[in-house]
Amino acid sequence: MLDGWGHQVAGVEEGYAWCLADFDYEIWCRTTLARVWPLLPTRVRSARQSRLDELDERFRAATIAWPGRGGEEEWWLWRFPRLLVTEPGDPYDEGWPAGWLRMPFPKPDSVRVIT
């Protein structure tokens, strides 16, 4: 799970090329980690906590908090990528590219869309 989270974080850092539904699905590994983490032996958590913290910080840096949300237990569910990669000619609505059109707010200026 930790390696899966690391893979997702790296993908978001590079620029996320899929839609919101895929993004929501692909970060399931972080939710699983949150549920399993307290069940792991202390020595295992201690040995891996720094890696989890590093990945979480990288994810925070590569994403933006959902406006009006924050400080929630499953904080990663309320973030979205800073860099979205699209296909040339994709439609836009309020600045969001296709696949992100269901966002309930206009695209923040801090989100870049590249083709």
C-alpha distances in whole Angstrom, upper triangle without the diagonal:
4,5,5,6,9,10,11,12,14,15,17,18,20,21,20,22,21,22,21,20,18,16,16,14,12,10,9,6,8,10,8,6,10,11,10,10,14,14,13,16,17,17,13,13,16,15,11,13,15,12,10,14,15,12,13,17,16,15,18,20,20,20,23,23,24,28,29,26,24,23,21,19,16,17,15,16,20,19,20,20,23,24,24,25,28,30,34,36,33,35,34,35,35,34,30,30,30,26,26,30,29,28,30,32,33,31,31,32,29,28,29,29,30,31
4,5,5,6,9,10,11,12,14,15,16,19,20,19,22,21,23,22,22,19,17,17,16,13,11,11,8,8,11,10,7,11,13,11,10,14,15,13,15,16,16,12,11,14,12,9,10,11,8,7,11,11,9,11,14,13,13,16,18,18,19,22,22,24,27,29,25,23,22,21,18,16,17,14,17,20,19,20,20,22,23,24,25,28,30,34,36,33,35,34,35,35,33,30,30,30,27,27,30,29,28,31,32,33,30,30,31,28,26,27,28,29,30
4,5,5,6,9,10,11,12,14,15,17,19,18,20,20,22,22,21,18,17,18,16,13,12,13,9,10,14,12,11,14,16,14,14,18,18,16,18,19,18,15,15,16,14,11,13,13,10,10,13,12,10,12,15,14,14,17,18,17,19,22,23,25,29,30,27,25,25,24,21,19,19,16,18,21,20,20,19,22,22,23,23,26,28,32,34,32,34,34,35,35,33,30,29,29,26,26,30,30,29,31,32,33,30,30,31,28,26,27,27,27,28
4,5,5,6,9,10,11,13,14,16,17,16,17,17,19,18,18,15,13,14,12,9,9,9,6,8,11,11,10,13,15,14,15,18,19,17,20,21,21,17,17,19,17,14,15,16,12,11,14,14,11,13,16,14,13,16,18,16,17,21,22,23,27,28,25,24,24,22,20,17,18,14,16,19,18,18,17,20,20,20,21,24,26,29,32,29,31,31,32,32,30,27,26,26,23,23,27,26,26,28,29,30,28,28,29,26,24,25,25,25,26
4,5,5,6,9,10,11,12,14,16,14,17,17,18,17,17,14,12,13,12,9,7,9,6,6,10,10,9,11,14,13,13,17,18,17,20,20,20,17,15,18,16,13,13,14,10,9,11,11,7,9,12,11,9,13,15,13,14,17,18,20,24,25,22,20,20,19,17,14,14,11,13,16,15,15,15,17,18,19,20,23,26,29,31,28,30,29,30,30,28,25,25,25,22,22,25,25,24,26,27,28,25,25,27,24,22,23,23,24,25
4,5,5,6,9,10,11,12,14,14,17,17,19,19,19,17,14,16,15,11,10,12,10,10,13,13,12,14,17,16,16,19,20,19,21,21,21,17,16,18,16,12,13,13,9,9,11,9,6,9,11,9,9,13,14,13,14,18,19,21,25,27,24,22,22,21,20,17,17,13,16,18,16,16,15,17,17,18,19,23,25,29,31,29,31,30,31,31,29,26,25,26,23,23,27,27,25,28,28,29,26,26,26,23,21,22,23,23,24
4,6,5,6,9,10,11,13,12,14,15,17,17,18,14,13,15,14,10,10,12,10,11,15,15,14,17,19,19,18,22,23,21,24,25,24,20,20,21,19,16,17,16,13,12,15,13,10,12,14,12,11,15,15,13,15,18,20,22,26,28,25,24,24,23,22,19,18,15,17,19,17,16,14,17,16,17,17,20,22,26,28,26,28,28,29,30,27,25,24,24,21,21,25,25,24,28,28,28,25,25,26,23,21,21,21,21,22
4,5,5,6,9,10,11,10,12,12,14,14,14,11,9,11,11,7,7,10,9,9,13,13,13,15,18,18,18,22,23,22,25,25,25,22,20,22,21,17,18,17,14,13,15,13,10,11,13,11,9,12,13,11,12,15,17,18,22,24,22,21,21,20,19,16,15,12,13,15,13,12,11,14,14,14,15,18,21,24,26,24,25,25,26,26,24,21,20,21,18,18,22,22,21,24,24,25,22,22,23,20,18,19,19,19,20
4,5,5,6,9,10,10,13,14,16,15,16,14,11,13,13,10,9,12,11,10,14,15,14,16,19,19,18,22,23,22,25,25,25,22,20,21,20,16,16,15,12,11,12,10,7,8,10,7,5,9,10,8,10,13,15,17,21,23,20,19,20,19,19,16,14,11,13,15,12,12,10,12,12,14,15,18,22,25,27,25,26,25,26,26,24,21,21,22,19,19,22,23,21,24,24,24,21,21,21,18,16,17,18,19,20
4,5,5,6,9,10,12,14,17,17,18,15,13,15,16,12,12,15,14,14,17,18,17,19,22,22,21,25,26,25,27,27,27,23,22,23,21,18,18,17,14,13,14,12,9,11,12,8,8,12,11,9,12,15,18,20,23,26,24,22,23,23,22,20,18,15,17,18,15,14,11,13,12,13,14,18,20,23,26,24,26,26,27,27,24,22,21,22,20,20,24,24,23,26,26,26,22,22,22,19,17,17,17,17,19
4,5,5,6,6,9,10,13,14,15,12,10,13,14,10,11,14,14,14,17,19,18,20,23,23,23,27,28,27,30,30,29,26,25,26,25,21,21,20,17,16,17,15,12,13,14,11,10,13,13,10,11,15,18,19,23,25,23,23,24,23,23,20,18,15,16,17,15,12,10,12,10,11,11,14,17,20,23,21,23,22,24,25,22,19,18,19,17,17,21,22,20,24,24,24,20,20,21,18,16,15,15,15,16
4,5,5,5,9,10,12,12,14,12,9,12,13,10,10,14,14,14,16,18,18,19,22,23,23,26,28,27,30,30,30,27,25,26,25,22,21,20,17,16,16,15,11,12,12,9,7,10,10,6,8,11,14,16,19,22,20,19,21,21,21,18,16,12,14,14,11,9,6,8,7,9,10,13,17,20,22,20,21,20,22,22,19,17,16,17,15,15,18,19,18,21,21,20,17,17,18,15,12,12,13,13,15
4,6,8,11,13,15,16,18,16,13,16,17,14,13,17,17,16,19,21,20,21,24,25,24,28,29,28,31,30,30,27,25,26,25,21,21,19,16,16,16,13,11,12,11,8,8,10,8,5,8,12,15,17,20,23,21,21,22,22,23,20,17,14,16,17,13,11,8,8,8,10,11,15,18,21,23,21,23,22,24,23,20,18,18,20,18,17,21,22,20,23,22,22,18,17,17,14,12,12,13,13,16
4,7,9,12,15,16,18,16,14,17,18,15,15,19,19,18,22,23,23,24,27,28,27,31,32,31,33,33,33,30,28,29,27,24,24,22,19,19,19,17,14,16,15,12,11,14,12,9,11,15,18,20,23,26,24,24,25,26,26,23,21,17,19,19,16,13,10,10,8,9,9,13,16,18,21,20,22,21,23,23,20,18,17,19,18,18,21,23,21,25,24,23,19,19,18,15,13,12,12,11,13
4,6,9,12,13,16,14,12,15,17,14,15,18,19,19,21,23,23,25,27,28,28,31,33,32,35,35,35,32,30,31,30,26,26,24,22,21,21,19,16,17,16,13,12,14,12,9,10,13,16,18,20,24,23,23,25,25,25,22,20,17,18,18,14,11,7,8,5,5,6,10,13,15,18,16,18,17,20,20,16,15,13,15,14,14,17,19,18,21,21,19,16,16,16,13,11,9,9,9,10
4,6,8,10,12,10,8,12,13,11,12,16,17,17,19,21,22,23,25,27,27,30,32,31,34,34,34,31,29,31,30,26,26,25,22,21,21,20,16,17,17,14,12,14,14,10,10,13,16,16,19,23,21,22,24,23,24,20,19,15,15,16,13,9,7,9,6,5,6,9,12,15,17,15,17,16,18,19,16,13,12,13,11,11,15,16,15,19,19,18,15,16,16,14,11,11,10,10,11
4,7,10,12,10,9,13,14,12,14,17,19,19,21,23,24,25,28,29,29,33,34,34,37,37,37,34,32,34,33,29,29,28,25,24,25,23,20,20,21,18,16,18,18,14,14,16,19,19,22,25,24,25,27,26,27,23,22,18,18,18,16,12,10,12,9,6,5,6,9,12,14,12,14,15,17,18,16,13,10,11,10,11,14,16,16,20,20,19,16,18,18,17,13,12,10,9,9
4,7,8,6,7,10,11,10,13,15,17,18,20,21,23,24,26,27,28,31,32,32,36,36,37,33,32,34,33,29,29,29,26,24,25,24,20,21,22,19,16,19,19,15,15,17,18,18,21,24,23,24,26,25,25,22,21,17,16,17,15,12,11,13,11,8,8,8,10,14,15,12,14,15,16,18,16,13,10,9,7,9,12,14,14,18,19,19,16,18,20,18,15,14,12,13,12
4,6,5,6,9,10,11,13,15,18,18,19,21,23,24,25,27,28,31,32,33,36,37,38,34,33,35,34,31,30,30,27,25,26,25,22,21,23,20,17,19,20,16,15,16,17,16,19,22,21,22,25,23,24,20,19,16,15,15,14,11,11,13,12,9,10,9,12,15,15,12,13,13,14,16,14,11,9,7,4,6,9,10,11,15,16,16,14,17,19,18,14,15,12,14,14
4,5,5,6,9,10,11,13,16,16,17,19,21,21,23,25,26,29,30,31,34,35,36,33,31,33,33,29,28,29,26,24,24,24,21,19,21,19,16,17,18,15,13,14,14,13,16,18,17,19,21,20,21,17,16,13,11,12,11,8,10,13,13,10,12,12,15,18,18,15,15,14,14,15,14,11,10,9,6,5,9,8,8,12,14,14,13,15,18,17,14,15,14,16,17
4,5,5,6,9,10,12,15,16,15,18,20,20,21,24,25,28,29,30,33,34,36,32,30,33,33,29,29,29,27,24,25,25,22,21,23,21,18,19,21,18,16,17,17,15,18,20,19,20,23,20,21,17,17,14,12,13,13,11,13,16,16,14,15,15,17,20,20,17,17,17,17,18,18,14,13,12,8,8,11,10,11,14,16,18,17,19,22,21,18,19,17,19,20
4,5,5,6,9,10,13,14,15,17,19,20,21,23,24,27,28,28,32,33,34,30,29,31,31,27,27,27,24,22,24,23,20,19,21,20,16,18,20,17,15,17,18,17,20,23,21,22,24,22,21,18,18,14,12,14,14,12,12,16,15,13,13,14,16,20,20,17,18,18,19,20,19,15,14,13,9,10,13,13,14,17,19,20,18,20,22,21,18,18,17,18,18
4,5,5,6,9,11,12,13,15,17,18,19,21,22,25,26,27,30,31,32,28,26,29,28,25,24,24,22,19,20,20,16,16,18,16,13,15,16,13,12,13,14,14,17,20,18,18,20,19,19,15,14,11,10,11,10,8,9,13,13,11,13,14,17,20,21,18,19,18,19,20,18,15,14,13,10,10,13,13,13,16,17,18,16,18,20,18,15,16,15,17,18
4,6,6,7,10,11,11,13,15,15,17,19,20,23,24,25,29,29,31,27,25,28,28,24,24,24,22,19,20,21,17,16,18,17,14,15,18,15,13,14,14,13,17,18,16,17,18,16,16,12,12,10,7,10,10,9,11,15,16,14,16,17,20,23,24,21,21,20,20,21,20,16,16,15,12,11,14,13,12,15,17,19,17,19,22,20,17,19,18,20,22
4,6,6,9,10,10,12,14,15,16,18,20,22,23,24,28,29,30,26,25,28,27,24,24,25,22,19,21,21,18,17,20,19,15,18,20,17,16,17,18,17,20,22,19,20,21,19,18,14,15,12,10,13,13,12,14,18,18,16,18,19,21,24,25,22,23,22,23,24,23,19,18,17,13,14,17,15,16,19,21,22,21,22,25,23,20,22,21,22,23
4,5,7,9,10,11,13,15,16,17,19,22,23,23,26,27,28,24,23,26,25,21,21,22,19,17,19,19,15,15,18,16,13,16,18,15,14,17,17,17,21,23,20,20,21,19,18,15,15,11,11,14,13,12,13,16,16,15,16,18,20,24,25,22,23,23,24,25,23,20,19,18,15,15,18,18,17,20,22,23,21,22,24,22,19,20,20,21,22
4,5,6,7,9,10,12,13,15,16,19,20,20,24,24,25,22,20,23,22,19,18,19,17,14,16,16,12,12,15,14,10,13,15,13,12,15,15,15,19,21,18,17,18,16,15,11,11,8,8,11,11,11,12,15,16,16,18,20,23,26,27,24,25,24,25,25,24,20,20,20,16,16,19,18,17,20,21,23,21,21,24,21,19,20,20,22,23
4,5,5,6,9,10,11,12,14,17,18,18,22,23,24,21,19,22,22,19,19,20,18,15,17,18,14,14,17,17,14,16,19,17,16,18,17,18,21,22,19,19,19,16,14,11,12,10,9,13,13,14,15,19,20,19,21,23,25,29,30,27,28,27,27,28,27,23,23,22,19,18,21,20,19,22,24,25,24,25,27,25,22,24,24,25,27
4,5,5,6,9,10,10,12,15,16,16,19,20,21,18,16,19,19,15,15,17,14,12,15,15,12,12,16,15,13,16,18,17,17,19,19,20,23,24,21,20,20,17,15,12,13,11,11,15,15,16,17,20,21,21,22,24,27,31,32,29,30,30,30,30,29,26,25,25,21,21,24,23,22,25,26,28,26,26,29,26,24,25,25,27,28
4,5,5,6,9,10,10,13,15,15,18,19,20,17,15,17,18,14,13,15,13,9,12,13,10,9,13,13,11,13,16,15,14,17,16,17,21,22,18,17,16,14,12,9,10,8,9,12,13,14,15,18,20,20,22,25,28,31,33,30,31,29,30,29,28,25,25,25,22,21,24,23,22,24,25,27,25,25,27,24,22,24,25,26,28
4,5,5,6,9,10,12,14,15,18,19,21,18,16,19,20,16,15,18,16,12,14,16,14,12,16,16,14,15,18,18,16,18,17,17,21,21,17,16,15,13,10,7,10,8,8,12,13,15,17,21,22,22,25,27,30,33,34,31,31,30,30,30,29,26,26,26,22,22,24,22,21,23,25,27,25,26,28,26,24,26,27,29,30
4,5,5,6,8,11,11,12,16,18,19,16,14,18,18,15,15,18,16,13,15,17,15,14,18,18,16,18,21,20,20,21,20,21,24,25,21,20,19,16,13,11,13,12,12,16,17,19,20,24,25,25,27,29,31,35,36,33,34,33,33,33,32,29,29,28,25,24,27,25,24,26,28,30,29,29,31,29,27,29,29,31,32
4,5,5,6,9,10,10,14,15,16,13,11,14,15,11,11,14,12,9,12,14,12,11,15,16,14,16,19,19,19,21,20,21,25,25,21,19,18,16,13,11,13,12,13,16,17,19,20,23,25,25,27,30,33,36,38,34,35,34,34,34,33,30,30,30,27,26,29,27,26,28,29,31,29,29,31,28,27,29,30,31,33
4,6,5,8,10,11,14,15,17,14,11,15,16,13,12,15,14,10,12,15,13,12,15,17,15,16,19,20,19,20,19,20,23,23,19,17,15,13,9,8,11,11,12,15,16,19,20,23,25,26,28,31,34,37,39,35,36,34,34,34,33,30,31,31,27,26,29,27,25,27,28,30,29,28,31,28,27,29,30,32,34
4,6,7,8,10,14,15,17,15,13,16,18,15,14,18,17,14,16,18,17,15,19,20,18,19,23,23,22,23,22,22,25,25,21,19,17,15,11,10,13,13,14,17,19,21,23,26,28,29,31,33,36,39,40,37,38,36,36,36,35,32,33,32,29,28,30,28,27,28,30,32,31,31,34,31,30,32,33,35,36
4,6,5,7,10,12,14,12,10,14,15,13,13,16,16,13,15,18,17,16,20,21,19,21,24,24,24,25,24,25,28,28,24,22,20,18,14,13,16,16,17,20,21,24,25,28,30,30,32,34,37,41,42,39,40,39,39,38,37,34,35,34,31,30,33,31,30,31,33,35,34,34,36,33,32,34,35,36,38
4,5,5,9,9,12,9,7,11,12,10,9,13,13,10,12,15,15,14,17,19,18,19,22,23,23,25,23,25,28,28,24,21,19,17,14,13,16,15,17,20,21,23,25,27,29,30,32,35,38,41,43,40,41,39,39,39,38,35,35,35,32,31,34,32,31,32,33,35,34,33,35,32,31,33,35,36,38
4,6,8,9,12,10,8,11,14,12,11,15,16,13,15,18,18,17,20,22,21,22,25,26,26,27,25,26,29,28,25,22,19,17,14,14,17,18,19,22,23,26,28,30,32,33,36,38,41,45,46,43,43,42,42,41,40,37,38,38,35,34,36,34,33,34,35,37,36,35,38,35,34,36,38,39,41
4,7,9,11,10,9,13,14,14,14,17,17,15,18,21,20,19,23,24,23,25,28,29,28,30,28,29,32,31,28,25,23,21,17,17,20,20,21,24,26,28,30,33,34,35,37,40,42,46,47,44,45,44,44,43,42,39,40,40,36,35,38,36,35,36,37,40,38,38,40,37,36,39,40,41,43
4,6,8,6,6,10,11,11,11,15,15,14,16,19,18,19,22,23,23,24,27,28,28,30,29,30,33,33,29,27,24,22,19,19,21,21,23,26,26,29,30,32,34,35,37,39,42,46,47,44,45,44,44,44,43,40,40,40,37,36,39,37,36,37,39,41,39,38,40,37,36,38,39,41,42
4,5,5,6,9,10,11,12,15,16,15,18,20,20,21,23,25,25,27,29,30,31,32,31,33,36,36,32,29,26,25,21,22,24,24,26,29,29,32,33,35,37,38,40,42,45,49,51,48,49,48,48,47,46,43,44,44,40,39,42,41,39,41,42,44,42,41,43,40,39,41,42,43,45
4,5,5,6,8,10,10,13,15,14,16,19,20,20,22,24,24,25,28,29,30,32,31,33,35,35,31,28,25,24,21,21,23,24,26,28,29,31,32,34,36,38,40,43,46,49,51,48,49,48,48,47,46,43,44,44,41,40,43,41,39,41,42,43,42,41,42,39,38,40,42,43,45
4,6,5,6,9,10,13,14,14,16,18,19,20,22,24,25,26,28,30,31,33,32,34,37,37,33,30,27,27,23,24,25,25,28,30,30,32,33,35,36,38,40,43,46,49,51,49,50,49,49,48,47,44,44,45,42,41,44,43,41,42,43,45,43,42,43,40,39,41,42,43,45
4,5,5,6,8,11,12,12,14,16,17,18,20,22,22,24,26,27,28,30,30,32,35,35,31,29,26,25,22,22,23,23,25,28,28,30,30,32,34,35,37,40,42,46,48,45,47,46,46,45,44,41,41,42,38,38,41,40,38,40,41,42,40,39,41,37,36,38,39,40,42
4,5,5,6,9,10,9,11,14,15,15,17,19,20,21,23,25,25,27,27,29,32,32,28,25,22,22,18,18,20,20,22,25,25,27,28,30,31,33,35,38,41,44,46,43,45,43,43,43,41,39,39,40,36,35,39,37,35,37,38,39,37,36,38,34,34,36,37,38,40
4,6,5,8,10,10,11,14,15,16,17,20,21,22,24,25,26,28,28,30,33,33,29,26,24,23,20,21,22,22,25,27,26,29,29,31,32,34,36,40,43,46,48,45,47,45,45,44,43,40,41,42,39,38,41,40,37,39,39,41,39,37,39,35,35,37,38,39,41
4,6,7,8,10,12,13,14,16,18,19,20,22,23,25,26,29,29,31,34,35,31,28,26,25,22,22,23,22,25,28,27,29,29,30,32,34,35,38,41,45,47,44,46,45,45,45,43,40,40,41,38,37,41,40,38,40,40,41,39,38,39,35,35,36,38,38,40
4,6,5,6,9,10,11,12,14,16,17,19,20,21,23,25,25,28,31,31,28,25,23,22,20,19,20,19,22,24,23,25,25,27,28,30,32,35,38,41,43,41,42,41,41,41,39,36,37,37,34,34,37,36,34,36,37,38,35,34,35,32,31,32,34,35,37
4,5,5,6,9,10,10,12,14,15,16,18,20,21,23,23,25,28,29,25,22,20,20,17,17,17,17,20,22,21,23,24,25,27,29,31,34,38,41,43,40,41,40,40,39,37,35,36,37,34,32,36,35,33,34,34,36,33,32,33,30,29,31,33,34,36
4,5,5,6,9,10,11,12,14,15,16,18,20,22,22,25,28,29,26,22,20,21,19,19,18,17,21,22,21,23,23,24,26,28,30,33,37,40,42,40,41,39,40,39,37,35,35,36,34,32,36,35,33,35,34,35,33,31,32,28,28,30,32,32,35
4,5,5,6,9,10,11,12,14,15,17,18,21,22,25,28,29,25,23,21,21,19,18,18,16,20,21,20,21,21,22,23,25,27,31,34,37,39,37,38,37,38,37,35,32,33,34,31,30,34,33,31,33,33,34,31,30,31,27,26,28,29,30,32
4,5,5,6,9,10,10,12,14,15,16,19,19,22,25,25,22,19,18,17,15,14,14,13,16,18,17,19,19,21,22,24,26,29,32,36,38,35,36,35,35,35,33,30,31,32,29,28,31,30,28,30,30,31,29,28,29,25,25,26,28,29,31
4,6,5,6,9,10,11,12,14,15,17,17,20,23,24,21,18,16,16,15,14,13,13,16,18,16,18,18,20,22,24,26,30,33,36,38,36,37,35,35,34,32,30,31,32,30,28,31,30,28,30,29,30,28,26,27,24,24,26,28,29,31
4,5,5,6,9,10,11,12,14,17,18,21,24,25,22,19,18,19,18,17,15,14,18,19,17,18,17,18,20,22,24,28,31,34,36,34,35,34,34,33,31,29,30,31,29,27,31,30,28,30,29,30,27,25,26,22,22,24,26,27,29
4,5,5,6,9,10,10,12,15,16,19,22,24,21,18,18,18,17,15,14,11,15,16,14,15,15,16,17,19,21,25,28,31,33,31,32,31,31,31,28,26,27,28,25,24,28,27,25,27,27,28,25,24,25,21,20,22,23,24,26
4,5,5,6,9,10,10,13,13,16,19,20,17,15,14,14,13,12,10,8,12,13,12,13,13,15,17,19,22,25,28,31,33,31,32,30,30,29,27,25,26,27,25,23,26,25,23,25,25,26,23,22,23,19,19,21,23,24,27
4,5,5,6,9,10,12,13,16,19,20,18,15,14,16,15,14,12,11,14,15,12,14,13,14,16,19,22,25,29,31,33,31,32,30,30,29,27,25,26,28,26,24,27,26,24,25,25,25,23,21,21,18,18,20,22,24,26
4,5,5,6,9,12,13,17,19,21,19,17,17,18,18,16,14,11,15,15,12,13,11,12,14,16,19,22,26,28,30,28,30,28,28,27,25,23,24,26,24,22,25,25,23,25,24,24,21,20,20,16,16,17,19,20,23
4,5,5,6,9,11,14,17,19,16,15,15,15,15,13,11,8,11,12,9,9,9,10,12,14,17,20,24,26,28,26,27,25,26,25,22,20,21,23,20,19,22,22,19,22,21,22,19,18,19,15,14,16,18,19,22
4,6,5,7,8,12,14,16,14,12,12,14,14,13,9,8,11,11,8,9,9,10,13,15,18,22,25,28,29,27,27,25,25,24,22,20,22,23,21,19,22,22,19,21,20,20,18,16,17,13,13,16,18,20,23
4,6,8,10,14,16,18,16,15,16,17,18,16,13,12,15,14,10,11,9,9,11,14,17,21,24,26,28,26,27,25,25,24,21,20,21,24,22,20,23,23,20,22,21,20,17,15,15,12,12,14,17,18,21
4,7,10,13,16,18,17,16,17,18,19,17,14,11,14,13,9,8,6,6,8,11,13,17,21,23,25,23,24,22,23,21,19,17,18,20,19,17,20,21,18,20,19,19,16,14,14,11,10,11,13,15,18
4,7,9,12,15,13,13,15,15,17,14,11,9,11,10,6,5,4,5,8,10,14,17,21,23,24,22,22,20,20,19,17,15,16,18,17,14,17,18,15,17,16,16,13,12,13,10,9,11,13,15,18
4,6,9,12,11,11,13,14,16,14,11,10,11,9,5,5,6,6,10,12,16,18,22,24,25,22,22,19,19,17,15,14,16,19,17,14,17,16,13,15,13,13,11,9,11,8,8,11,14,17,20
4,6,8,7,7,10,11,13,12,8,9,9,6,4,7,9,10,13,15,19,21,25,27,27,24,24,21,20,18,17,16,18,20,18,15,17,16,13,13,12,14,12,10,13,11,11,15,17,20,23
4,6,6,7,11,11,14,12,10,10,9,5,5,7,10,11,15,15,19,21,24,26,26,23,22,19,18,16,16,14,17,19,17,13,15,13,10,10,9,11,11,10,13,12,12,15,17,20,23
4,6,8,12,13,16,15,12,13,12,9,9,10,13,13,17,18,21,23,26,28,28,25,23,20,18,15,16,15,18,20,19,15,16,14,11,10,8,10,11,9,13,12,13,16,18,22,25
4,7,10,11,15,15,12,14,13,10,11,13,16,17,20,21,25,26,30,31,31,28,26,23,21,18,19,18,22,23,22,18,19,17,13,12,11,13,14,13,16,16,16,20,22,26,29
4,7,7,11,11,8,11,10,7,9,12,15,16,20,21,24,26,30,32,32,28,27,24,22,20,21,19,22,23,21,18,19,17,14,13,13,15,16,15,18,17,17,21,23,26,29
4,5,9,9,7,10,10,7,9,13,16,17,20,22,25,27,31,33,34,31,30,27,25,23,23,22,24,26,24,20,22,20,17,16,16,18,18,16,19,17,18,21,24,27,30
4,7,8,6,10,11,10,11,15,18,19,23,24,28,30,34,36,37,34,33,30,29,27,26,25,27,29,26,23,25,23,20,20,20,22,21,20,22,20,21,24,27,30,33
4,6,5,9,9,8,11,15,18,20,23,24,28,30,33,36,36,33,32,30,28,27,27,25,27,28,25,22,24,22,19,19,20,22,22,21,24,22,22,25,27,30,33
4,6,9,9,10,13,16,19,21,24,25,29,31,34,37,38,34,34,32,31,29,29,27,29,29,26,24,26,24,21,21,22,25,24,24,26,24,24,27,29,31,34
4,6,6,8,10,13,16,19,22,22,25,27,31,34,35,31,31,29,28,27,27,24,26,26,23,21,23,21,19,19,21,23,22,22,25,22,22,25,26,28,31
4,5,6,7,11,14,16,19,20,23,26,29,32,33,29,29,27,26,25,24,22,24,25,22,19,22,20,17,18,18,21,20,19,21,19,18,22,23,26,28
4,5,6,8,11,14,16,17,20,22,26,29,30,27,27,25,24,24,23,20,21,22,19,17,20,18,16,18,18,20,18,18,20,18,17,19,21,23,25
4,6,8,11,15,17,17,20,22,25,28,29,25,25,23,22,22,21,19,20,20,17,15,17,15,13,15,16,18,17,18,20,18,17,20,21,23,25
4,7,11,13,16,16,20,22,25,28,28,25,24,22,21,19,19,17,19,20,17,14,16,14,12,13,13,16,15,14,18,16,15,18,19,22,25
4,7,9,12,13,17,19,22,25,26,23,22,20,19,18,17,15,17,18,16,13,16,14,12,13,13,15,13,12,15,13,12,15,16,19,22
4,7,9,9,13,15,19,21,22,19,19,17,17,16,14,12,13,15,13,10,13,13,10,13,12,13,11,11,13,11,9,12,13,15,18
4,5,7,10,13,16,19,20,18,18,16,17,16,14,12,13,14,13,11,14,15,12,15,15,14,11,11,12,10,7,9,10,12,15
4,7,10,13,17,19,20,18,19,16,17,16,13,12,13,16,15,13,15,17,14,16,15,14,10,9,9,7,4,6,8,11,14
4,7,10,14,15,17,15,17,15,17,16,13,11,11,14,14,12,15,17,15,18,17,15,12,11,11,9,6,5,6,7,11
4,6,10,13,14,12,14,12,14,15,11,9,8,11,10,9,13,15,14,17,16,15,11,12,12,11,7,6,5,6,9
4,7,10,12,10,13,13,15,16,13,11,9,11,11,11,14,17,16,20,19,17,14,15,15,14,11,8,6,5,6
4,6,9,7,10,10,13,15,12,10,7,8,9,10,13,16,16,20,19,17,14,17,17,16,13,11,7,6,5
4,6,6,9,11,15,17,14,13,9,9,11,13,15,18,19,22,22,20,18,20,20,20,16,14,10,8,5
4,6,9,11,15,17,14,14,10,11,14,15,16,20,20,24,23,21,18,21,20,21,17,15,11,9,6
4,6,9,13,15,13,13,10,10,13,15,15,18,20,22,22,20,18,21,20,22,18,16,12,11,9
4,7,10,13,11,10,6,6,9,11,11,15,16,19,19,17,15,18,19,20,16,15,11,11,9
4,7,10,9,8,6,5,9,10,9,13,14,17,17,15,14,17,18,19,16,15,12,13,12
4,7,6,5,4,6,9,9,7,11,12,14,13,11,10,14,14,16,14,13,10,12,13
4,5,5,7,8,10,9,6,9,10,11,10,8,9,13,14,16,14,14,12,15,16
4,6,9,11,13,10,8,10,9,10,8,5,6,10,11,14,12,13,12,16,17
4,7,10,12,9,9,12,10,12,10,7,5,8,9,11,9,10,9,12,14
4,7,8,6,6,9,8,10,9,7,6,9,11,12,9,10,8,11,13
4,6,6,6,10,10,13,13,11,9,13,14,14,11,10,8,10,10
4,5,6,9,11,14,14,13,12,16,17,18,14,14,11,12,12
4,6,8,9,13,14,14,13,16,18,18,15,15,12,14,14
4,6,6,10,11,11,9,13,15,15,12,13,11,14,15
4,5,8,9,9,9,13,16,17,14,15,13,16,17
4,6,9,10,11,14,17,18,15,17,16,19,20
4,6,7,8,11,14,15,13,15,15,18,20
4,7,9,12,15,16,15,17,17,21,23
4,6,8,12,13,12,15,16,20,22
4,6,9,11,10,13,13,17,19
4,6,8,7,9,10,14,16
4,5,6,9,11,14,18
4,5,7,10,13,17
4,6,10,13,16
4,7,10,13
4,6,10
4,7
4
